[in-house]
Amino acid sequence: MSKPRSAPRRRVDGVLLLDKPIGMTSNDALQKARRLFNAAKAGHTGTLDPLATGLLPLCFGEATKFAGELLDADKTYLAKLRLGVTTDTADAEGQVLETRPVDTSEDAVREVLGRFLGEIDQVPPMHSALKRDGRPLYEYARKGIEVERASRRVTIHAITLEAWQGESFDIEVACSKGTYIRTLAEDIGKVLGCGAHLAALRRTRIGSLSIADAVGLEALDTLDMSQRDERLRPVDALLASLPRAELGAAETQRVLHGQGVRWQGAPGSRYRYYGESGEFLGLGELTADGWLNPRRLVAQSDIPS
């Protein structure tokens, strides 16, 4: 007896703000969401470790063209630090390297946190996806090999103590791209003199996107397909920080044919194109000689604006 044919993948265009559960890789979360939407094409906007929960924007269809837009965005996290214990990965998934007595106070922690405000230098952890000679660092780490890593300058915009439990505490961190919260936890522990590791992590914001608007996989699973589609944001949701370029009929046709239009603004600025009927057309970039040239366009059939 032949197996029943599965339904063909459908055209889905939009952005889903997913609240990723703990213990699941970002790719596993993406694939489960893709199956729930039966989407033909899907991608994510940057990964969260399995240990971490929280905001993971997923792109479907034409929105995947803009998946890289959030890589440079500022992010906000809630993190729990466990004092007195250091691990080889700087988080709770690693092997314990050392245990020390904890002799600090809430006031001392607040003072130390203040030292990390602003621009700081971080050495990326060995257990990370950064590549060296074409191989991710975690592959070296799994073989017990440690390679030299150059420090990187990142910015901590805000860091506040949210809860104090003696041998652990919770902080909220607003930071620039490239910030490793595991490394931040480890460095805070070094300054306190007792060591520390990242015990839990939750991402609550990326740019203007908030966890308050996200949905979990379990909740998504209880919805029918039309209700799931209602949870999708439009294709241009990841470009909300960019200015709009409202085009007339002739300008719309030029852009749709891959041609630039005359525009005033700062050279190098990027704009969201919108056609004469308000439909989202894609992304353009302004040249020094005043042409707003297409950089990435979306297919226009059935794309929500």
Contacts in CASP RR format, 6 or more apart in sequence:
PFRMAT RR
TARGET T0000
AUTHOR 0000-0000-0000
METHOD contacts of the structure
MODEL  1
MSKPRSAPRRRVDGVLLLDKPIGMTSNDALQKARRLFNAAKAGHTGTLDP
LATGLLPLCFGEATKFAGELLDADKTYLAKLRLGVTTDTADAEGQVLETR
PVDTSEDAVREVLGRFLGEIDQVPPMHSALKRDGRPLYEYARKGIEVERA
SRRVTIHAITLEAWQGESFDIEVACSKGTYIRTLAEDIGKVLGCGAHLAA
LRRTRIGSLSIADAVGLEALDTLDMSQRDERLRPVDALLASLPRAELGAA
ETQRVLHGQGVRWQGAPGSRYRYYGESGEFLGLGELTADGWLNPRRLVAQ
SDIPS
7 38 0 8 1.000
9 38 0 8 1.000
9 39 0 8 1.000
9 40 0 8 1.000
10 37 0 8 1.000
10 38 0 8 1.000
10 39 0 8 1.000
10 40 0 8 1.000
11 40 0 8 1.000
11 61 0 8 1.000
11 302 0 8 1.000
12 37 0 8 1.000
12 38 0 8 1.000
12 39 0 8 1.000
12 40 0 8 1.000
12 41 0 8 1.000
12 42 0 8 1.000
12 60 0 8 1.000
12 61 0 8 1.000
12 229 0 8 1.000
12 232 0 8 1.000
13 60 0 8 1.000
13 61 0 8 1.000
13 62 0 8 1.000
13 63 0 8 1.000
13 235 0 8 1.000
13 298 0 8 1.000
13 302 0 8 1.000
13 303 0 8 1.000
13 304 0 8 1.000
14 59 0 8 1.000
14 60 0 8 1.000
14 61 0 8 1.000
14 62 0 8 1.000
14 63 0 8 1.000
14 232 0 8 1.000
14 233 0 8 1.000
14 234 0 8 1.000
14 235 0 8 1.000
14 237 0 8 1.000
14 304 0 8 1.000
15 57 0 8 1.000
15 58 0 8 1.000
15 59 0 8 1.000
15 60 0 8 1.000
15 63 0 8 1.000
15 232 0 8 1.000
15 233 0 8 1.000
15 234 0 8 1.000
15 235 0 8 1.000
15 237 0 8 1.000
15 238 0 8 1.000
16 33 0 8 1.000
16 37 0 8 1.000
16 57 0 8 1.000
16 58 0 8 1.000
16 59 0 8 1.000
16 60 0 8 1.000
16 215 0 8 1.000
16 231 0 8 1.000
16 232 0 8 1.000
16 233 0 8 1.000
17 55 0 8 1.000
17 57 0 8 1.000
17 209 0 8 1.000
17 211 0 8 1.000
17 213 0 8 1.000
17 214 0 8 1.000
17 215 0 8 1.000
17 231 0 8 1.000
17 233 0 8 1.000
18 29 0 8 1.000
18 33 0 8 1.000
18 55 0 8 1.000
18 56 0 8 1.000
18 57 0 8 1.000
18 58 0 8 1.000
18 214 0 8 1.000
18 215 0 8 1.000
18 216 0 8 1.000
18 217 0 8 1.000
18 220 0 8 1.000
19 53 0 8 1.000
19 54 0 8 1.000
19 55 0 8 1.000
19 56 0 8 1.000
19 211 0 8 1.000
19 214 0 8 1.000
19 215 0 8 1.000
19 216 0 8 1.000
20 26 0 8 1.000
20 29 0 8 1.000
20 48 0 8 1.000
20 52 0 8 1.000
20 53 0 8 1.000
20 54 0 8 1.000
20 55 0 8 1.000
20 56 0 8 1.000
20 216 0 8 1.000
20 217 0 8 1.000
21 29 0 8 1.000
21 53 0 8 1.000
21 216 0 8 1.000
21 217 0 8 1.000
21 218 0 8 1.000
22 50 0 8 1.000
22 51 0 8 1.000
22 52 0 8 1.000
22 53 0 8 1.000
23 50 0 8 1.000
23 51 0 8 1.000
24 50 0 8 1.000
25 47 0 8 1.000
25 50 0 8 1.000
26 44 0 8 1.000
26 46 0 8 1.000
26 47 0 8 1.000
26 48 0 8 1.000
26 56 0 8 1.000
27 44 0 8 1.000
27 47 0 8 1.000
29 44 0 8 1.000
29 56 0 8 1.000
29 58 0 8 1.000
29 217 0 8 1.000
30 42 0 8 1.000
30 43 0 8 1.000
30 44 0 8 1.000
30 58 0 8 1.000
31 42 0 8 1.000
32 217 0 8 1.000
33 42 0 8 1.000
33 58 0 8 1.000
33 217 0 8 1.000
33 220 0 8 1.000
34 42 0 8 1.000
34 58 0 8 1.000
34 60 0 8 1.000
36 217 0 8 1.000
36 220 0 8 1.000
36 221 0 8 1.000
36 228 0 8 1.000
37 60 0 8 1.000
37 225 0 8 1.000
37 228 0 8 1.000
37 229 0 8 1.000
38 225 0 8 1.000
39 60 0 8 1.000
39 61 0 8 1.000
40 61 0 8 1.000
41 60 0 8 1.000
41 61 0 8 1.000
41 64 0 8 1.000
42 58 0 8 1.000
42 59 0 8 1.000
42 60 0 8 1.000
42 61 0 8 1.000
42 64 0 8 1.000
43 58 0 8 1.000
43 59 0 8 1.000
43 60 0 8 1.000
43 64 0 8 1.000
43 67 0 8 1.000
44 56 0 8 1.000
44 57 0 8 1.000
44 58 0 8 1.000
44 59 0 8 1.000
44 67 0 8 1.000
45 56 0 8 1.000
45 57 0 8 1.000
45 58 0 8 1.000
45 59 0 8 1.000
45 67 0 8 1.000
45 68 0 8 1.000
45 69 0 8 1.000
45 70 0 8 1.000
45 71 0 8 1.000
45 206 0 8 1.000
45 238 0 8 1.000
46 56 0 8 1.000
46 67 0 8 1.000
46 68 0 8 1.000
46 70 0 8 1.000
46 71 0 8 1.000
47 129 0 8 1.000
48 54 0 8 1.000
48 56 0 8 1.000
48 203 0 8 1.000
49 91 0 8 1.000
49 201 0 8 1.000
50 93 0 8 1.000
51 91 0 8 1.000
51 92 0 8 1.000
51 93 0 8 1.000
51 198 0 8 1.000
51 200 0 8 1.000
51 201 0 8 1.000
52 201 0 8 1.000
52 202 0 8 1.000
52 203 0 8 1.000
53 201 0 8 1.000
53 202 0 8 1.000
53 203 0 8 1.000
54 202 0 8 1.000
54 203 0 8 1.000
54 204 0 8 1.000
54 211 0 8 1.000
54 214 0 8 1.000
55 203 0 8 1.000
55 204 0 8 1.000
55 205 0 8 1.000
55 206 0 8 1.000
55 209 0 8 1.000
55 210 0 8 1.000
55 211 0 8 1.000
55 214 0 8 1.000
56 203 0 8 1.000
57 70 0 8 1.000
57 206 0 8 1.000
57 209 0 8 1.000
57 237 0 8 1.000
57 238 0 8 1.000
59 66 0 8 1.000
59 67 0 8 1.000
59 238 0 8 1.000
60 232 0 8 1.000
62 235 0 8 1.000
62 298 0 8 1.000
62 299 0 8 1.000
62 303 0 8 1.000
63 235 0 8 1.000
63 237 0 8 1.000
63 238 0 8 1.000
65 296 0 8 1.000
65 298 0 8 1.000
66 235 0 8 1.000
66 236 0 8 1.000
66 238 0 8 1.000
66 239 0 8 1.000
66 283 0 8 1.000
66 296 0 8 1.000
67 238 0 8 1.000
68 238 0 8 1.000
69 238 0 8 1.000
69 239 0 8 1.000
70 206 0 8 1.000
70 207 0 8 1.000
70 209 0 8 1.000
70 238 0 8 1.000
71 177 0 8 1.000
72 177 0 8 1.000
73 177 0 8 1.000
73 206 0 8 1.000
73 207 0 8 1.000
73 241 0 8 1.000
74 157 0 8 1.000
74 174 0 8 1.000
74 175 0 8 1.000
74 176 0 8 1.000
74 177 0 8 1.000
74 205 0 8 1.000
74 206 0 8 1.000
74 207 0 8 1.000
75 174 0 8 1.000
75 175 0 8 1.000
75 177 0 8 1.000
75 179 0 8 1.000
75 203 0 8 1.000
75 205 0 8 1.000
75 206 0 8 1.000
75 207 0 8 1.000
76 172 0 8 1.000
76 173 0 8 1.000
76 174 0 8 1.000
76 175 0 8 1.000
76 203 0 8 1.000
76 204 0 8 1.000
76 205 0 8 1.000
76 206 0 8 1.000
77 172 0 8 1.000
77 173 0 8 1.000
77 175 0 8 1.000
77 181 0 8 1.000
77 201 0 8 1.000
77 202 0 8 1.000
77 203 0 8 1.000
77 204 0 8 1.000
78 162 0 8 1.000
78 170 0 8 1.000
78 171 0 8 1.000
78 172 0 8 1.000
78 201 0 8 1.000
78 202 0 8 1.000
78 204 0 8 1.000
79 170 0 8 1.000
79 171 0 8 1.000
79 172 0 8 1.000
79 173 0 8 1.000
79 181 0 8 1.000
79 184 0 8 1.000
79 185 0 8 1.000
79 198 0 8 1.000
79 200 0 8 1.000
79 201 0 8 1.000
79 202 0 8 1.000
80 168 0 8 1.000
80 169 0 8 1.000
80 170 0 8 1.000
80 198 0 8 1.000
80 199 0 8 1.000
80 200 0 8 1.000
80 201 0 8 1.000
81 168 0 8 1.000
81 169 0 8 1.000
81 170 0 8 1.000
81 171 0 8 1.000
81 185 0 8 1.000
81 188 0 8 1.000
81 189 0 8 1.000
81 196 0 8 1.000
81 197 0 8 1.000
81 198 0 8 1.000
81 199 0 8 1.000
82 92 0 8 1.000
82 167 0 8 1.000
82 168 0 8 1.000
82 196 0 8 1.000
82 197 0 8 1.000
82 198 0 8 1.000
82 199 0 8 1.000
83 102 0 8 1.000
83 104 0 8 1.000
83 166 0 8 1.000
83 167 0 8 1.000
83 168 0 8 1.000
83 169 0 8 1.000
83 189 0 8 1.000
83 192 0 8 1.000
83 194 0 8 1.000
83 195 0 8 1.000
83 196 0 8 1.000
84 99 0 8 1.000
84 100 0 8 1.000
84 101 0 8 1.000
84 102 0 8 1.000
84 167 0 8 1.000
84 189 0 8 1.000
84 194 0 8 1.000
84 195 0 8 1.000
84 196 0 8 1.000
85 96 0 8 1.000
85 98 0 8 1.000
85 99 0 8 1.000
85 100 0 8 1.000
85 195 0 8 1.000
85 196 0 8 1.000
85 197 0 8 1.000
86 96 0 8 1.000
86 97 0 8 1.000
86 98 0 8 1.000
86 186 0 8 1.000
86 195 0 8 1.000
86 196 0 8 1.000
86 197 0 8 1.000
87 93 0 8 1.000
87 94 0 8 1.000
87 95 0 8 1.000
87 96 0 8 1.000
87 97 0 8 1.000
87 197 0 8 1.000
88 94 0 8 1.000
88 95 0 8 1.000
88 97 0 8 1.000
88 127 0 8 1.000
88 141 0 8 1.000
89 95 0 8 1.000
89 125 0 8 1.000
89 127 0 8 1.000
89 141 0 8 1.000
89 182 0 8 1.000
89 197 0 8 1.000
90 125 0 8 1.000
90 127 0 8 1.000
90 182 0 8 1.000
90 183 0 8 1.000
90 185 0 8 1.000
90 186 0 8 1.000
90 197 0 8 1.000
90 198 0 8 1.000
91 182 0 8 1.000
91 185 0 8 1.000
91 197 0 8 1.000
91 198 0 8 1.000
91 199 0 8 1.000
91 201 0 8 1.000
92 197 0 8 1.000
92 198 0 8 1.000
92 199 0 8 1.000
92 200 0 8 1.000
94 127 0 8 1.000
94 197 0 8 1.000
98 195 0 8 1.000
100 193 0 8 1.000
100 194 0 8 1.000
100 195 0 8 1.000
101 194 0 8 1.000
102 166 0 8 1.000
102 167 0 8 1.000
102 194 0 8 1.000
103 194 0 8 1.000
104 192 0 8 1.000
104 193 0 8 1.000
104 194 0 8 1.000
106 161 0 8 1.000
106 164 0 8 1.000
106 166 0 8 1.000
106 169 0 8 1.000
108 192 0 8 1.000
109 161 0 8 1.000
109 164 0 8 1.000
109 169 0 8 1.000
109 192 0 8 1.000
110 161 0 8 1.000
112 188 0 8 1.000
112 191 0 8 1.000
112 192 0 8 1.000
113 159 0 8 1.000
113 160 0 8 1.000
113 161 0 8 1.000
113 171 0 8 1.000
113 188 0 8 1.000
114 159 0 8 1.000
115 191 0 8 1.000
116 156 0 8 1.000
116 159 0 8 1.000
116 184 0 8 1.000
116 187 0 8 1.000
116 188 0 8 1.000
117 156 0 8 1.000
117 158 0 8 1.000
117 159 0 8 1.000
118 155 0 8 1.000
118 156 0 8 1.000
118 157 0 8 1.000
119 153 0 8 1.000
119 154 0 8 1.000
119 155 0 8 1.000
120 153 0 8 1.000
120 154 0 8 1.000
120 155 0 8 1.000
120 156 0 8 1.000
121 151 0 8 1.000
121 152 0 8 1.000
121 153 0 8 1.000
121 154 0 8 1.000
122 151 0 8 1.000
122 152 0 8 1.000
122 154 0 8 1.000
122 179 0 8 1.000
122 180 0 8 1.000
122 183 0 8 1.000
122 184 0 8 1.000
122 187 0 8 1.000
123 149 0 8 1.000
123 150 0 8 1.000
123 151 0 8 1.000
123 152 0 8 1.000
123 183 0 8 1.000
124 130 0 8 1.000
124 137 0 8 1.000
124 149 0 8 1.000
124 152 0 8 1.000
124 180 0 8 1.000
124 183 0 8 1.000
125 137 0 8 1.000
125 180 0 8 1.000
125 182 0 8 1.000
125 183 0 8 1.000
125 186 0 8 1.000
126 137 0 8 1.000
126 138 0 8 1.000
126 140 0 8 1.000
126 141 0 8 1.000
126 146 0 8 1.000
126 147 0 8 1.000
126 149 0 8 1.000
127 137 0 8 1.000
127 138 0 8 1.000
127 141 0 8 1.000
128 136 0 8 1.000
128 137 0 8 1.000
128 138 0 8 1.000
128 180 0 8 1.000
129 136 0 8 1.000
129 137 0 8 1.000
129 138 0 8 1.000
130 136 0 8 1.000
130 137 0 8 1.000
130 149 0 8 1.000
131 137 0 8 1.000
132 140 0 8 1.000
132 147 0 8 1.000
132 149 0 8 1.000
137 147 0 8 1.000
137 149 0 8 1.000
140 146 0 8 1.000
140 147 0 8 1.000
152 178 0 8 1.000
154 175 0 8 1.000
154 176 0 8 1.000
154 177 0 8 1.000
154 178 0 8 1.000
154 179 0 8 1.000
155 175 0 8 1.000
155 176 0 8 1.000
155 179 0 8 1.000
156 173 0 8 1.000
156 174 0 8 1.000
156 175 0 8 1.000
156 176 0 8 1.000
156 179 0 8 1.000
156 184 0 8 1.000
157 174 0 8 1.000
157 175 0 8 1.000
157 176 0 8 1.000
158 172 0 8 1.000
158 173 0 8 1.000
158 174 0 8 1.000
159 171 0 8 1.000
159 172 0 8 1.000
159 173 0 8 1.000
159 174 0 8 1.000
160 171 0 8 1.000
160 172 0 8 1.000
161 169 0 8 1.000
161 170 0 8 1.000
161 171 0 8 1.000
162 169 0 8 1.000
162 170 0 8 1.000
162 171 0 8 1.000
162 172 0 8 1.000
163 169 0 8 1.000
163 170 0 8 1.000
168 199 0 8 1.000
172 204 0 8 1.000
173 179 0 8 1.000
173 181 0 8 1.000
173 184 0 8 1.000
174 205 0 8 1.000
175 181 0 8 1.000
181 198 0 8 1.000
181 201 0 8 1.000
182 197 0 8 1.000
182 198 0 8 1.000
185 196 0 8 1.000
185 197 0 8 1.000
185 198 0 8 1.000
186 195 0 8 1.000
186 196 0 8 1.000
186 197 0 8 1.000
186 198 0 8 1.000
188 196 0 8 1.000
189 195 0 8 1.000
189 196 0 8 1.000
190 196 0 8 1.000
202 211 0 8 1.000
203 211 0 8 1.000
204 210 0 8 1.000
204 211 0 8 1.000
205 211 0 8 1.000
207 241 0 8 1.000
208 240 0 8 1.000
208 241 0 8 1.000
209 237 0 8 1.000
215 231 0 8 1.000
220 228 0 8 1.000
220 231 0 8 1.000
223 231 0 8 1.000
234 280 0 8 1.000
234 304 0 8 1.000
234 305 0 8 1.000
235 280 0 8 1.000
235 298 0 8 1.000
235 303 0 8 1.000
235 304 0 8 1.000
236 272 0 8 1.000
236 280 0 8 1.000
236 282 0 8 1.000
236 305 0 8 1.000
239 272 0 8 1.000
239 283 0 8 1.000
242 270 0 8 1.000
242 271 0 8 1.000
242 272 0 8 1.000
242 283 0 8 1.000
243 269 0 8 1.000
243 271 0 8 1.000
243 272 0 8 1.000
244 271 0 8 1.000
244 272 0 8 1.000
244 274 0 8 1.000
245 261 0 8 1.000
245 263 0 8 1.000
245 271 0 8 1.000
245 272 0 8 1.000
245 273 0 8 1.000
245 274 0 8 1.000
245 284 0 8 1.000
245 292 0 8 1.000
246 274 0 8 1.000
246 275 0 8 1.000
246 278 0 8 1.000
247 255 0 8 1.000
247 261 0 8 1.000
247 273 0 8 1.000
247 274 0 8 1.000
247 275 0 8 1.000
247 276 0 8 1.000
247 281 0 8 1.000
248 275 0 8 1.000
248 276 0 8 1.000
249 276 0 8 1.000
251 261 0 8 1.000
251 275 0 8 1.000
251 276 0 8 1.000
252 275 0 8 1.000
252 276 0 8 1.000
252 281 0 8 1.000
254 260 0 8 1.000
254 261 0 8 1.000
255 261 0 8 1.000
255 273 0 8 1.000
255 275 0 8 1.000
255 281 0 8 1.000
255 294 0 8 1.000
255 297 0 8 1.000
256 281 0 8 1.000
256 297 0 8 1.000
256 300 0 8 1.000
258 294 0 8 1.000
258 297 0 8 1.000
259 293 0 8 1.000
259 294 0 8 1.000
260 291 0 8 1.000
260 292 0 8 1.000
260 293 0 8 1.000
260 294 0 8 1.000
261 291 0 8 1.000
261 292 0 8 1.000
262 290 0 8 1.000
262 291 0 8 1.000
262 292 0 8 1.000
263 271 0 8 1.000
263 286 0 8 1.000
263 290 0 8 1.000
263 291 0 8 1.000
263 292 0 8 1.000
264 290 0 8 1.000
265 286 0 8 1.000
265 290 0 8 1.000
266 286 0 8 1.000
267 286 0 8 1.000
267 287 0 8 1.000
267 288 0 8 1.000
267 290 0 8 1.000
268 285 0 8 1.000
268 286 0 8 1.000
268 287 0 8 1.000
268 288 0 8 1.000
269 285 0 8 1.000
269 286 0 8 1.000
270 283 0 8 1.000
270 284 0 8 1.000
270 285 0 8 1.000
270 286 0 8 1.000
270 295 0 8 1.000
271 283 0 8 1.000
271 284 0 8 1.000
271 285 0 8 1.000
271 286 0 8 1.000
271 292 0 8 1.000
272 280 0 8 1.000
272 282 0 8 1.000
272 283 0 8 1.000
272 284 0 8 1.000
273 280 0 8 1.000
273 281 0 8 1.000
273 282 0 8 1.000
273 283 0 8 1.000
273 284 0 8 1.000
273 292 0 8 1.000
273 294 0 8 1.000
273 297 0 8 1.000
274 280 0 8 1.000
274 281 0 8 1.000
274 305 0 8 1.000
275 281 0 8 1.000
278 305 0 8 1.000
279 300 0 8 1.000
279 303 0 8 1.000
279 305 0 8 1.000
280 298 0 8 1.000
280 303 0 8 1.000
280 304 0 8 1.000
280 305 0 8 1.000
281 297 0 8 1.000
281 298 0 8 1.000
281 300 0 8 1.000
282 294 0 8 1.000
282 296 0 8 1.000
282 297 0 8 1.000
282 298 0 8 1.000
283 294 0 8 1.000
283 295 0 8 1.000
283 296 0 8 1.000
283 297 0 8 1.000
284 292 0 8 1.000
284 293 0 8 1.000
284 294 0 8 1.000
284 295 0 8 1.000
284 296 0 8 1.000
285 292 0 8 1.000
285 293 0 8 1.000
285 295 0 8 1.000
286 292 0 8 1.000
286 293 0 8 1.000
287 293 0 8 1.000
END
